[in-house]
């Protein structure tokens, strides 16, 4: 019997995209013949997995100017959004790569990939799973330029294509309900961004040296300096390591400057590791920290990879009052939630912790990881694949 063919489409750097890499891993293990279409390359070879890389295309100044005109014009007529979309050569590359893979099912990651998936499905008779990740129309709604140019485009893309998908999933229940309410979608599923289960050892906390870790991308809009300000208000026993991928140009250097100025001997920057190595590497720490003062809806409802990496690594968790994360911290008793997003509030909570408190939270994280793991979440995803292919 031939293997069912799955195309995983994501206009992202595949080797750095944890959610997409999990999709690839679990689909391949489940017996699918997987073709990946996206930027960059795979992080490693896998049986029955191939990749059709899409080349990023740099448009000329005149072409970019025309694209801006189309974006602005799309606010008057959505046809110009379509012209903007299909004027991009990489979108045509991706469309042809999906068609050439002749899949039975296309898993389209994020709204930017949805028109490609729907068009390919029409031509070859495939089913489409739209993985929205977060809430696309408010991805960067804190930026006025983004609200003027991109927000109407994403609203148009969703309204035009989303009901043509055969199933829809996202990362968090509040976001799922918002898609349902605002776009008339029935039954949006939730697949959380959790790493595969690892049986990692418990490490007791040194009362004289409590090690904090934050990992992710060095993106200016995340205002990571707030965690530096937090550490500056904590006891001398606390140190903080950043493990950051490059993001906003120049931002990493800015963070290093702020750290050297405010807390010169207690903050360190270490090289990043591949996504599948994060949990084991950070398990040597005591507390995972993420203070994200929300500037838009997606940040308000954030339930990111790093949060679940902290849990899988057996760390206590220190966060601001982000609702989705806070609900799980309180449910499992795995950390502290500040009263607000000010550094002083989280520093106050940290200073009140004893090493015994931290160790109790760390043990509960290791226990919570037995529920909050990719095996549980990907089982739900594979069930959706099966339902779509059998319908």
Short mmCIF file of the C-alpha atoms (twelve columns), coordinates in Angstrom:
data_MODEL
# 
_entry.id   MODEL 
# 
loop_
_atom_site.group_PDB 
_atom_site.id 
_atom_site.type_symbol 
_atom_site.label_atom_id 
_atom_site.label_alt_id 
_atom_site.label_comp_id 
_atom_site.label_asym_id 
_atom_site.label_seq_id 
_atom_site.Cartn_x 
_atom_site.Cartn_y 
_atom_site.Cartn_z 
_atom_site.pdbx_PDB_model_num 
ATOM 1   C CA . UNK A 1   0.000   0.000  0.000  1 
ATOM 2   C CA . UNK A 2   1.412   3.422  -0.991 1 
ATOM 3   C CA . UNK A 3   2.136   6.029  1.625  1 
ATOM 4   C CA . UNK A 4   -0.236  9.018  1.822  1 
ATOM 5   C CA . UNK A 5   1.468   12.126 0.484  1 
ATOM 6   C CA . UNK A 6   1.646   15.205 2.706  1 
ATOM 7   C CA . UNK A 7   3.030   18.608 1.715  1 
ATOM 8   C CA . UNK A 8   4.062   20.837 4.618  1 
ATOM 9   C CA . UNK A 9   4.151   24.410 3.325  1 
ATOM 10  C CA . UNK A 10  5.708   27.205 5.369  1 
ATOM 11  C CA . UNK A 11  7.249   30.443 4.092  1 
ATOM 12  C CA . UNK A 12  9.688   30.446 6.992  1 
ATOM 13  C CA . UNK A 13  13.274  29.355 7.624  1 
ATOM 14  C CA . UNK A 14  12.444  25.689 8.067  1 
ATOM 15  C CA . UNK A 15  15.563  24.671 10.023 1 
ATOM 16  C CA . UNK A 16  14.720  27.236 12.740 1 
ATOM 17  C CA . UNK A 17  10.935  26.744 12.856 1 
ATOM 18  C CA . UNK A 18  10.186  24.487 15.829 1 
ATOM 19  C CA . UNK A 19  6.480   24.044 15.073 1 
ATOM 20  C CA . UNK A 20  7.104   23.042 11.463 1 
ATOM 21  C CA . UNK A 21  9.957   20.706 12.386 1 
ATOM 22  C CA . UNK A 22  7.641   18.865 14.783 1 
ATOM 23  C CA . UNK A 23  5.052   18.497 12.039 1 
ATOM 24  C CA . UNK A 24  7.714   16.970 9.795  1 
ATOM 25  C CA . UNK A 25  9.007   14.586 12.467 1 
ATOM 26  C CA . UNK A 26  5.666   13.201 13.543 1 
ATOM 27  C CA . UNK A 27  4.208   12.949 10.049 1 
ATOM 28  C CA . UNK A 28  7.245   11.011 8.857  1 
ATOM 29  C CA . UNK A 29  7.056   8.654  11.833 1 
ATOM 30  C CA . UNK A 30  3.354   8.123  11.166 1 
ATOM 31  C CA . UNK A 31  4.077   6.802  7.683  1 
ATOM 32  C CA . UNK A 32  3.491   9.823  5.470  1 
ATOM 33  C CA . UNK A 33  5.601   10.635 2.453  1 
ATOM 34  C CA . UNK A 34  6.430   14.234 3.331  1 
ATOM 35  C CA . UNK A 35  7.466   17.050 1.034  1 
ATOM 36  C CA . UNK A 36  8.477   20.297 2.726  1 
ATOM 37  C CA . UNK A 37  8.173   23.578 0.823  1 
ATOM 38  C CA . UNK A 38  9.746   26.653 2.404  1 
ATOM 39  C CA . UNK A 39  12.838  28.778 2.846  1 
ATOM 40  C CA . UNK A 40  16.284  27.472 3.745  1 
ATOM 41  C CA . UNK A 41  16.846  23.804 4.429  1 
ATOM 42  C CA . UNK A 42  15.936  20.938 6.718  1 
ATOM 43  C CA . UNK A 43  17.756  20.706 10.035 1 
ATOM 44  C CA . UNK A 44  18.589  17.024 9.380  1 
ATOM 45  C CA . UNK A 45  17.813  14.133 7.056  1 
ATOM 46  C CA . UNK A 46  14.729  12.004 7.752  1 
ATOM 47  C CA . UNK A 47  13.421  8.905  5.977  1 
ATOM 48  C CA . UNK A 48  10.583  9.629  3.527  1 
ATOM 49  C CA . UNK A 49  11.072  13.406 3.810  1 
ATOM 50  C CA . UNK A 50  12.248  15.661 0.982  1 
ATOM 51  C CA . UNK A 51  12.438  19.407 0.657  1 
ATOM 52  C CA . UNK A 52  11.765  21.790 -2.226 1 
ATOM 53  C CA . UNK A 53  13.458  25.019 -1.128 1 
ATOM 54  C CA . UNK A 54  11.920  28.333 -2.138 1 
ATOM 55  C CA . UNK A 55  14.356  31.109 -2.948 1 
ATOM 56  C CA . UNK A 56  13.730  34.475 -1.363 1 
ATOM 57  C CA . UNK A 57  13.512  37.043 -4.140 1 
ATOM 58  C CA . UNK A 58  14.663  40.640 -3.670 1 
ATOM 59  C CA . UNK A 59  12.534  42.970 -5.762 1 
ATOM 60  C CA . UNK A 60  13.943  46.038 -7.492 1 
ATOM 61  C CA . UNK A 61  13.134  49.478 -6.043 1 
ATOM 62  C CA . UNK A 62  10.556  50.027 -8.798 1 
ATOM 63  C CA . UNK A 63  8.943   46.654 -8.101 1 
ATOM 64  C CA . UNK A 64  8.840   47.375 -4.380 1 
ATOM 65  C CA . UNK A 65  7.196   50.744 -5.042 1 
ATOM 66  C CA . UNK A 66  4.559   49.043 -7.160 1 
ATOM 67  C CA . UNK A 67  3.952   46.523 -4.384 1 
ATOM 68  C CA . UNK A 68  3.360   49.342 -1.894 1 
ATOM 69  C CA . UNK A 69  0.866   50.921 -4.298 1 
ATOM 70  C CA . UNK A 70  -0.946  47.583 -4.600 1 
ATOM 71  C CA . UNK A 71  -1.040  47.229 -0.814 1 
ATOM 72  C CA . UNK A 72  -2.542  50.695 -0.385 1 
ATOM 73  C CA . UNK A 73  -4.949  50.130 -3.260 1 
ATOM 74  C CA . UNK A 74  -6.065  46.864 -1.730 1 
ATOM 75  C CA . UNK A 75  -7.853  48.860 0.965  1 
ATOM 76  C CA . UNK A 76  -10.203 50.003 -1.830 1 
ATOM 77  C CA . UNK A 77  -10.367 46.833 -3.915 1 
ATOM 78  C CA . UNK A 78  -9.122  43.433 -2.652 1 
ATOM 79  C CA . UNK A 79  -8.144  42.542 -6.226 1 
ATOM 80  C CA . UNK A 80  -4.991  44.587 -5.695 1 
ATOM 81  C CA . UNK A 81  -4.096  42.459 -2.664 1 
ATOM 82  C CA . UNK A 82  -4.272  39.473 -5.019 1 
ATOM 83  C CA . UNK A 83  -2.019  41.269 -7.498 1 
ATOM 84  C CA . UNK A 84  0.443   42.030 -4.683 1 
ATOM 85  C CA . UNK A 85  0.441   38.402 -3.590 1 
ATOM 86  C CA . UNK A 86  0.940   36.810 -6.989 1 
ATOM 87  C CA . UNK A 87  3.472   39.441 -8.106 1 
ATOM 88  C CA . UNK A 88  5.952   37.795 -5.731 1 
ATOM 89  C CA . UNK A 89  8.093   35.236 -7.596 1 
ATOM 90  C CA . UNK A 90  8.677   33.157 -4.449 1 
ATOM 91  C CA . UNK A 91  4.924   32.590 -4.156 1 
ATOM 92  C CA . UNK A 92  4.889   31.193 -7.687 1 
ATOM 93  C CA . UNK A 93  7.884   29.005 -6.846 1 
ATOM 94  C CA . UNK A 94  6.114   27.652 -3.789 1 
ATOM 95  C CA . UNK A 95  2.895   27.014 -5.737 1 
ATOM 96  C CA . UNK A 96  4.709   25.006 -8.382 1 
ATOM 97  C CA . UNK A 97  6.647   23.046 -5.759 1 
ATOM 98  C CA . UNK A 98  3.428   22.097 -3.951 1 
ATOM 99  C CA . UNK A 99  1.778   21.038 -7.209 1 
ATOM 100 C CA . UNK A 100 4.835   19.009 -8.252 1 
ATOM 101 C CA . UNK A 101 4.770   17.069 -4.970 1 
ATOM 102 C CA . UNK A 102 1.254   15.792 -5.839 1 
ATOM 103 C CA . UNK A 103 0.096   15.629 -2.212 1 
ATOM 104 C CA . UNK A 104 -3.136  14.215 -0.896 1 
ATOM 105 C CA . UNK A 105 -3.053  16.802 1.898  1 
ATOM 106 C CA . UNK A 106 -1.444  20.248 2.180  1 
ATOM 107 C CA . UNK A 107 -0.588  21.560 5.655  1 
ATOM 108 C CA . UNK A 108 -0.301  25.341 5.140  1 
ATOM 109 C CA . UNK A 109 1.470   27.201 7.928  1 
ATOM 110 C CA . UNK A 110 0.358   30.793 8.586  1 
ATOM 111 C CA . UNK A 111 -1.902  33.004 6.521  1 
ATOM 112 C CA . UNK A 112 0.776   34.035 4.031  1 
ATOM 113 C CA . UNK A 113 0.874   30.445 2.721  1 
ATOM 114 C CA . UNK A 114 -2.891  29.939 2.547  1 
ATOM 115 C CA . UNK A 115 -3.575  31.258 -0.998 1 
ATOM 116 C CA . UNK A 116 -0.833  28.996 -2.359 1 
ATOM 117 C CA . UNK A 117 -2.320  25.974 -0.634 1 
ATOM 118 C CA . UNK A 118 -5.867  26.705 -1.801 1 
ATOM 119 C CA . UNK A 119 -4.779  27.314 -5.404 1 
ATOM 120 C CA . UNK A 120 -2.678  24.141 -5.474 1 
ATOM 121 C CA . UNK A 121 -5.511  22.120 -3.953 1 
ATOM 122 C CA . UNK A 122 -7.897  23.291 -6.658 1 
ATOM 123 C CA . UNK A 123 -5.503  22.130 -9.363 1 
ATOM 124 C CA . UNK A 124 -4.643  18.714 -7.927 1 
ATOM 125 C CA . UNK A 125 -7.652  17.835 -5.771 1 
ATOM 126 C CA . UNK A 126 -5.863  17.855 -2.408 1 
ATOM 127 C CA . UNK A 127 -7.270  18.632 1.033  1 
ATOM 128 C CA . UNK A 128 -6.001  21.692 2.944  1 
ATOM 129 C CA . UNK A 129 -5.275  22.085 6.639  1 
ATOM 130 C CA . UNK A 130 -4.732  25.749 7.503  1 
ATOM 131 C CA . UNK A 131 -2.453  26.132 10.523 1 
ATOM 132 C CA . UNK A 132 -2.969  29.771 11.460 1 
ATOM 133 C CA . UNK A 133 -0.403  29.683 14.297 1 
ATOM 134 C CA . UNK A 134 -1.427  32.987 15.895 1 
ATOM 135 C CA . UNK A 135 -4.038  35.612 14.993 1 
ATOM 136 C CA . UNK A 136 -2.774  36.876 11.638 1 
ATOM 137 C CA . UNK A 137 -4.723  40.173 11.405 1 
ATOM 138 C CA . UNK A 138 -3.055  41.490 14.567 1 
ATOM 139 C CA . UNK A 139 0.411   39.988 14.273 1 
ATOM 140 C CA . UNK A 140 2.149   43.384 14.508 1 
ATOM 141 C CA . UNK A 141 -0.797  45.667 15.175 1 
ATOM 142 C CA . UNK A 142 1.349   47.834 17.480 1 
ATOM 143 C CA . UNK A 143 3.006   49.245 14.335 1 
ATOM 144 C CA . UNK A 144 1.082   51.998 12.525 1 
ATOM 145 C CA . UNK A 145 2.718   51.154 9.182  1 
ATOM 146 C CA . UNK A 146 1.769   47.509 9.640  1 
ATOM 147 C CA . UNK A 147 -1.816  48.468 10.476 1 
ATOM 148 C CA . UNK A 148 -2.055  50.655 7.364  1 
ATOM 149 C CA . UNK A 149 -0.455  48.240 4.894  1 
ATOM 150 C CA . UNK A 150 -0.488  44.685 6.214  1 
ATOM 151 C CA . UNK A 151 -3.533  44.406 8.485  1 
ATOM 152 C CA . UNK A 152 -6.106  44.984 5.709  1 
ATOM 153 C CA . UNK A 153 -4.191  42.490 3.561  1 
ATOM 154 C CA . UNK A 154 -4.327  39.744 6.201  1 
ATOM 155 C CA . UNK A 155 -7.988  40.409 6.878  1 
ATOM 156 C CA . UNK A 156 -8.647  40.072 3.165  1 
ATOM 157 C CA . UNK A 157 -6.596  36.882 2.850  1 
ATOM 158 C CA . UNK A 158 -8.458  35.251 5.725  1 
ATOM 159 C CA . UNK A 159 -11.893 36.312 4.503  1 
ATOM 160 C CA . UNK A 160 -11.141 35.220 0.932  1 
ATOM 161 C CA . UNK A 161 -9.536  31.849 1.592  1 
ATOM 162 C CA . UNK A 162 -10.124 30.541 5.081  1 
ATOM 163 C CA . UNK A 163 -13.531 28.985 4.469  1 
ATOM 164 C CA . UNK A 164 -12.057 27.097 1.511  1 
ATOM 165 C CA . UNK A 165 -9.729  25.180 3.847  1 
ATOM 166 C CA . UNK A 166 -10.927 21.778 5.007  1 
ATOM 167 C CA . UNK A 167 -9.782  22.264 8.613  1 
ATOM 168 C CA . UNK A 168 -8.194  25.020 10.703 1 
ATOM 169 C CA . UNK A 169 -5.954  24.933 13.760 1 
ATOM 170 C CA . UNK A 170 -4.145  27.489 15.894 1 
ATOM 171 C CA . UNK A 171 -1.902  27.531 18.968 1 
ATOM 172 C CA . UNK A 172 -4.180  28.775 21.751 1 
ATOM 173 C CA . UNK A 173 -7.885  28.515 22.698 1 
ATOM 174 C CA . UNK A 174 -8.607  32.268 22.902 1 
ATOM 175 C CA . UNK A 175 -7.164  32.734 19.413 1 
ATOM 176 C CA . UNK A 176 -9.230  29.819 18.123 1 
ATOM 177 C CA . UNK A 177 -12.422 31.386 19.479 1 
ATOM 178 C CA . UNK A 178 -11.562 34.734 17.896 1 
ATOM 179 C CA . UNK A 179 -11.170 33.148 14.461 1 
ATOM 180 C CA . UNK A 180 -14.534 31.459 14.945 1 
ATOM 181 C CA . UNK A 181 -16.303 34.629 16.079 1 
ATOM 182 C CA . UNK A 182 -14.857 37.077 13.557 1 
ATOM 183 C CA . UNK A 183 -14.698 34.926 10.430 1 
ATOM 184 C CA . UNK A 184 -17.619 32.570 10.910 1 
ATOM 185 C CA . UNK A 185 -15.406 29.489 11.148 1 
ATOM 186 C CA . UNK A 186 -16.768 26.377 12.792 1 
ATOM 187 C CA . UNK A 187 -14.607 24.392 15.201 1 
ATOM 188 C CA . UNK A 188 -11.051 25.750 15.048 1 
ATOM 189 C CA . UNK A 189 -8.721  23.193 16.632 1 
ATOM 190 C CA . UNK A 190 -5.860  23.909 19.026 1 
ATOM 191 C CA . UNK A 191 -2.404  22.337 18.691 1 
ATOM 192 C CA . UNK A 192 0.003   23.854 21.206 1 
ATOM 193 C CA . UNK A 193 3.690   24.526 20.599 1 
ATOM 194 C CA . UNK A 194 5.218   21.890 22.872 1 
ATOM 195 C CA . UNK A 195 8.473   19.940 22.465 1 
ATOM 196 C CA . UNK A 196 8.749   16.138 22.385 1 
ATOM 197 C CA . UNK A 197 8.890   14.493 25.778 1 
ATOM 198 C CA . UNK A 198 12.329  13.973 27.298 1 
ATOM 199 C CA . UNK A 199 13.004  12.316 30.621 1 
ATOM 200 C CA . UNK A 200 15.371  14.919 32.032 1 
ATOM 201 C CA . UNK A 201 16.895  14.740 35.520 1 
ATOM 202 C CA . UNK A 202 16.027  16.995 38.438 1 
ATOM 203 C CA . UNK A 203 18.795  19.389 39.491 1 
ATOM 204 C CA . UNK A 204 18.588  20.971 42.925 1 
ATOM 205 C CA . UNK A 205 18.995  24.750 43.150 1 
ATOM 206 C CA . UNK A 206 22.101  26.277 44.674 1 
ATOM 207 C CA . UNK A 207 20.770  28.709 47.315 1 
ATOM 208 C CA . UNK A 208 23.678  31.056 46.597 1 
ATOM 209 C CA . UNK A 209 23.408  30.964 42.812 1 
ATOM 210 C CA . UNK A 210 19.990  30.821 41.125 1 
ATOM 211 C CA . UNK A 211 20.357  30.617 37.353 1 
ATOM 212 C CA . UNK A 212 17.734  32.155 35.054 1 
ATOM 213 C CA . UNK A 213 17.501  31.540 31.299 1 
ATOM 214 C CA . UNK A 214 15.643  33.182 28.422 1 
ATOM 215 C CA . UNK A 215 15.895  31.922 24.863 1 
ATOM 216 C CA . UNK A 216 14.339  32.908 21.535 1 
ATOM 217 C CA . UNK A 217 14.931  35.519 18.862 1 
ATOM 218 C CA . UNK A 218 16.412  38.949 19.559 1 
ATOM 219 C CA . UNK A 219 13.358  40.856 18.315 1 
ATOM 220 C CA . UNK A 220 13.053  44.519 19.307 1 
ATOM 221 C CA . UNK A 221 9.253   44.347 19.641 1 
ATOM 222 C CA . UNK A 222 9.593   41.792 22.455 1 
ATOM 223 C CA . UNK A 223 11.420  44.359 24.618 1 
ATOM 224 C CA . UNK A 224 13.795  41.827 26.128 1 
ATOM 225 C CA . UNK A 225 15.588  44.579 28.033 1 
ATOM 226 C CA . UNK A 226 12.741  44.445 30.541 1 
ATOM 227 C CA . UNK A 227 14.226  41.195 31.838 1 
ATOM 228 C CA . UNK A 228 17.597  42.902 32.249 1 
ATOM 229 C CA . UNK A 229 15.889  45.587 34.319 1 
ATOM 230 C CA . UNK A 230 14.194  42.830 36.315 1 
ATOM 231 C CA . UNK A 231 17.487  41.161 37.132 1 
ATOM 232 C CA . UNK A 232 18.982  44.478 38.186 1 
ATOM 233 C CA . UNK A 233 16.342  44.595 40.948 1 
ATOM 234 C CA . UNK A 234 16.932  41.067 42.233 1 
ATOM 235 C CA . UNK A 235 19.245  39.740 44.920 1 
ATOM 236 C CA . UNK A 236 22.872  39.030 44.073 1 
ATOM 237 C CA . UNK A 237 22.173  35.274 44.036 1 
ATOM 238 C CA . UNK A 238 20.347  35.561 40.684 1 
ATOM 239 C CA . UNK A 239 22.056  35.478 37.288 1 
ATOM 240 C CA . UNK A 240 20.492  35.518 33.827 1 
ATOM 241 C CA . UNK A 241 21.672  33.941 30.589 1 
ATOM 242 C CA . UNK A 242 20.271  34.904 27.193 1 
ATOM 243 C CA . UNK A 243 20.407  32.335 24.386 1 
ATOM 244 C CA . UNK A 244 19.238  34.318 21.381 1 
ATOM 245 C CA . UNK A 245 18.942  33.890 17.640 1 
ATOM 246 C CA . UNK A 246 19.675  36.989 15.524 1 
ATOM 247 C CA . UNK A 247 16.579  39.098 14.966 1 
ATOM 248 C CA . UNK A 248 16.222  42.855 14.671 1 
ATOM 249 C CA . UNK A 249 19.522  44.244 13.297 1 
ATOM 250 C CA . UNK A 250 21.573  45.841 16.053 1 
ATOM 251 C CA . UNK A 251 19.231  44.779 18.831 1 
ATOM 252 C CA . UNK A 252 21.519  42.096 20.255 1 
ATOM 253 C CA . UNK A 253 24.290  44.673 20.658 1 
ATOM 254 C CA . UNK A 254 21.853  47.015 22.380 1 
ATOM 255 C CA . UNK A 255 20.864  44.300 24.854 1 
ATOM 256 C CA . UNK A 256 24.512  43.563 25.612 1 
ATOM 257 C CA . UNK A 257 25.141  47.250 26.234 1 
ATOM 258 C CA . UNK A 258 22.172  47.558 28.613 1 
ATOM 259 C CA . UNK A 259 23.287  44.412 30.454 1 
ATOM 260 C CA . UNK A 260 26.871  45.637 30.783 1 
ATOM 261 C CA . UNK A 261 25.635  48.973 32.086 1 
ATOM 262 C CA . UNK A 262 23.042  47.784 34.593 1 
ATOM 263 C CA . UNK A 263 24.193  44.330 35.708 1 
ATOM 264 C CA . UNK A 264 27.751  43.836 34.433 1 
ATOM 265 C CA . UNK A 265 28.548  40.652 36.340 1 
ATOM 266 C CA . UNK A 266 25.241  38.778 36.374 1 
ATOM 267 C CA . UNK A 267 24.037  38.607 32.751 1 
ATOM 268 C CA . UNK A 268 25.603  36.470 30.047 1 
ATOM 269 C CA . UNK A 269 24.924  35.756 26.375 1 
ATOM 270 C CA . UNK A 270 25.485  32.229 25.121 1 
ATOM 271 C CA . UNK A 271 25.268  30.828 21.577 1 
ATOM 272 C CA . UNK A 272 21.913  29.396 20.455 1 
ATOM 273 C CA . UNK A 273 21.399  25.680 19.852 1 
ATOM 274 C CA . UNK A 274 19.144  23.843 17.357 1 
ATOM 275 C CA . UNK A 275 15.471  23.582 18.375 1 
ATOM 276 C CA . UNK A 276 15.659  19.885 19.249 1 
ATOM 277 C CA . UNK A 277 18.518  20.524 21.683 1 
ATOM 278 C CA . UNK A 278 17.012  23.404 23.665 1 
ATOM 279 C CA . UNK A 279 15.302  21.525 26.490 1 
ATOM 280 C CA . UNK A 280 18.323  19.413 27.394 1 
ATOM 281 C CA . UNK A 281 20.687  22.413 27.266 1 
ATOM 282 C CA . UNK A 282 18.548  24.691 29.440 1 
ATOM 283 C CA . UNK A 283 17.817  21.927 31.956 1 
ATOM 284 C CA . UNK A 284 20.997  22.982 33.777 1 
ATOM 285 C CA . UNK A 285 19.243  26.219 34.810 1 
ATOM 286 C CA . UNK A 286 16.725  26.847 37.595 1 
ATOM 287 C CA . UNK A 287 14.150  29.330 36.251 1 
ATOM 288 C CA . UNK A 288 12.908  30.157 32.769 1 
ATOM 289 C CA . UNK A 289 11.928  33.829 32.539 1 
ATOM 290 C CA . UNK A 290 9.721   35.665 30.049 1 
ATOM 291 C CA . UNK A 291 8.370   39.134 30.795 1 
ATOM 292 C CA . UNK A 292 6.332   40.130 27.738 1 
ATOM 293 C CA . UNK A 293 4.442   43.393 28.133 1 
ATOM 294 C CA . UNK A 294 1.858   42.955 25.367 1 
ATOM 295 C CA . UNK A 295 1.807   45.520 22.592 1 
ATOM 296 C CA . UNK A 296 -0.689  43.603 20.456 1 
ATOM 297 C CA . UNK A 297 -3.261  40.818 20.713 1 
ATOM 298 C CA . UNK A 298 -0.904  37.978 19.857 1 
ATOM 299 C CA . UNK A 299 1.543   39.045 22.530 1 
ATOM 300 C CA . UNK A 300 -1.319  39.284 25.002 1 
ATOM 301 C CA . UNK A 301 -2.347  35.677 24.270 1 
ATOM 302 C CA . UNK A 302 1.187   34.356 23.805 1 
ATOM 303 C CA . UNK A 303 1.752   30.672 24.504 1 
ATOM 304 C CA . UNK A 304 5.179   30.285 22.912 1 
ATOM 305 C CA . UNK A 305 7.590   27.438 22.327 1 
ATOM 306 C CA . UNK A 306 9.970   28.743 24.984 1 
ATOM 307 C CA . UNK A 307 7.349   28.479 27.717 1 
ATOM 308 C CA . UNK A 308 6.921   24.759 27.081 1 
ATOM 309 C CA . UNK A 309 10.687  24.324 26.669 1 
ATOM 310 C CA . UNK A 310 11.071  25.660 30.224 1 
ATOM 311 C CA . UNK A 311 8.584   23.075 31.476 1 
ATOM 312 C CA . UNK A 312 10.131  20.187 29.547 1 
ATOM 313 C CA . UNK A 313 13.546  21.150 30.945 1 
ATOM 314 C CA . UNK A 314 12.203  20.948 34.493 1 
ATOM 315 C CA . UNK A 315 12.550  24.637 35.299 1 
ATOM 316 C CA . UNK A 316 10.480  26.905 37.462 1 
ATOM 317 C CA . UNK A 317 8.777   29.590 35.362 1 
ATOM 318 C CA . UNK A 318 8.775   33.358 36.007 1 
ATOM 319 C CA . UNK A 319 6.374   35.409 33.881 1 
ATOM 320 C CA . UNK A 320 4.166   38.482 33.789 1 
ATOM 321 C CA . UNK A 321 0.362   38.153 33.871 1 
ATOM 322 C CA . UNK A 322 0.046   36.832 30.292 1 
ATOM 323 C CA . UNK A 323 -3.315  34.999 30.496 1 
ATOM 324 C CA . UNK A 324 -2.556  31.836 28.527 1 
ATOM 325 C CA . UNK A 325 0.795   31.217 30.197 1 
ATOM 326 C CA . UNK A 326 -0.432  32.260 33.638 1 
ATOM 327 C CA . UNK A 327 -3.324  29.790 33.492 1 
ATOM 328 C CA . UNK A 328 -0.911  26.877 33.041 1 
ATOM 329 C CA . UNK A 329 1.576   28.166 35.621 1 
ATOM 330 C CA . UNK A 330 -1.203  28.309 38.192 1 
ATOM 331 C CA . UNK A 331 -2.825  25.038 37.130 1 
ATOM 332 C CA . UNK A 332 0.381   23.047 37.539 1 
ATOM 333 C CA . UNK A 333 2.019   25.130 40.295 1 
ATOM 334 C CA . UNK A 334 5.222   25.508 38.305 1 
ATOM 335 C CA . UNK A 335 6.228   29.099 38.905 1 
ATOM 336 C CA . UNK A 336 5.421   32.704 39.697 1 
ATOM 337 C CA . UNK A 337 3.212   35.242 37.940 1 
ATOM 338 C CA . UNK A 338 3.909   38.941 38.539 1 
ATOM 339 C CA . UNK A 339 1.064   41.307 39.374 1 
ATOM 340 C CA . UNK A 340 1.824   43.414 36.306 1 
ATOM 341 C CA . UNK A 341 4.449   43.703 33.580 1 
ATOM 342 C CA . UNK A 342 6.772   46.072 35.438 1 
ATOM 343 C CA . UNK A 343 10.254  44.652 36.138 1 
ATOM 344 C CA . UNK A 344 9.935   45.584 39.824 1 
ATOM 345 C CA . UNK A 345 6.871   43.347 40.231 1 
ATOM 346 C CA . UNK A 346 8.582   40.259 38.850 1 
ATOM 347 C CA . UNK A 347 11.794  41.043 40.746 1 
ATOM 348 C CA . UNK A 348 9.771   41.220 43.977 1 
ATOM 349 C CA . UNK A 349 8.327   37.757 43.300 1 
ATOM 350 C CA . UNK A 350 11.762  36.337 42.506 1 
ATOM 351 C CA . UNK A 351 13.364  37.789 45.624 1 
ATOM 352 C CA . UNK A 352 10.696  36.125 47.770 1 
ATOM 353 C CA . UNK A 353 11.607  32.639 46.493 1 
ATOM 354 C CA . UNK A 354 13.739  30.256 48.528 1 
ATOM 355 C CA . UNK A 355 15.734  27.481 46.893 1 
ATOM 356 C CA . UNK A 356 13.214  25.050 48.405 1 
ATOM 357 C CA . UNK A 357 10.366  26.919 46.677 1 
ATOM 358 C CA . UNK A 358 12.184  26.779 43.365 1 
ATOM 359 C CA . UNK A 359 12.953  23.075 43.703 1 
ATOM 360 C CA . UNK A 360 9.286   22.314 44.377 1 
ATOM 361 C CA . UNK A 361 8.290   24.184 41.227 1 
ATOM 362 C CA . UNK A 362 10.983  22.411 39.223 1 
ATOM 363 C CA . UNK A 363 9.727   19.007 40.325 1 
ATOM 364 C CA . UNK A 364 6.196   19.977 39.340 1 
ATOM 365 C CA . UNK A 365 7.434   21.108 35.918 1 
ATOM 366 C CA . UNK A 366 8.982   17.692 35.322 1 
ATOM 367 C CA . UNK A 367 5.642   16.142 36.239 1 
ATOM 368 C CA . UNK A 368 3.675   18.569 34.035 1 
ATOM 369 C CA . UNK A 369 5.932   17.700 31.104 1 
ATOM 370 C CA . UNK A 370 4.383   14.231 31.097 1 
ATOM 371 C CA . UNK A 371 1.149   15.907 29.926 1 
ATOM 372 C CA . UNK A 372 2.467   18.979 28.085 1 
ATOM 373 C CA . UNK A 373 4.464   17.305 25.318 1 
ATOM 374 C CA . UNK A 374 4.489   16.947 21.557 1 
ATOM 375 C CA . UNK A 375 3.399   13.324 21.693 1 
ATOM 376 C CA . UNK A 376 0.063   14.453 23.135 1 
ATOM 377 C CA . UNK A 377 -0.385  17.430 20.807 1 
ATOM 378 C CA . UNK A 378 0.836   15.721 17.632 1 
ATOM 379 C CA . UNK A 379 -1.537  12.819 18.238 1 
ATOM 380 C CA . UNK A 380 -4.332  15.349 17.827 1 
ATOM 381 C CA . UNK A 381 -2.746  16.650 14.625 1 
ATOM 382 C CA . UNK A 382 -2.343  13.184 13.143 1 
ATOM 383 C CA . UNK A 383 -5.994  12.475 13.940 1 
ATOM 384 C CA . UNK A 384 -6.934  15.575 11.930 1 
ATOM 385 C CA . UNK A 385 -4.793  14.358 9.001  1 
ATOM 386 C CA . UNK A 386 -6.579  11.012 9.084  1 
ATOM 387 C CA . UNK A 387 -10.024 12.578 9.254  1 
ATOM 388 C CA . UNK A 388 -9.286  14.826 6.276  1 
ATOM 389 C CA . UNK A 389 -7.882  12.033 4.142  1 
ATOM 390 C CA . UNK A 390 -10.835 9.790  4.922  1 
ATOM 391 C CA . UNK A 391 -13.494 12.431 4.303  1 
# 
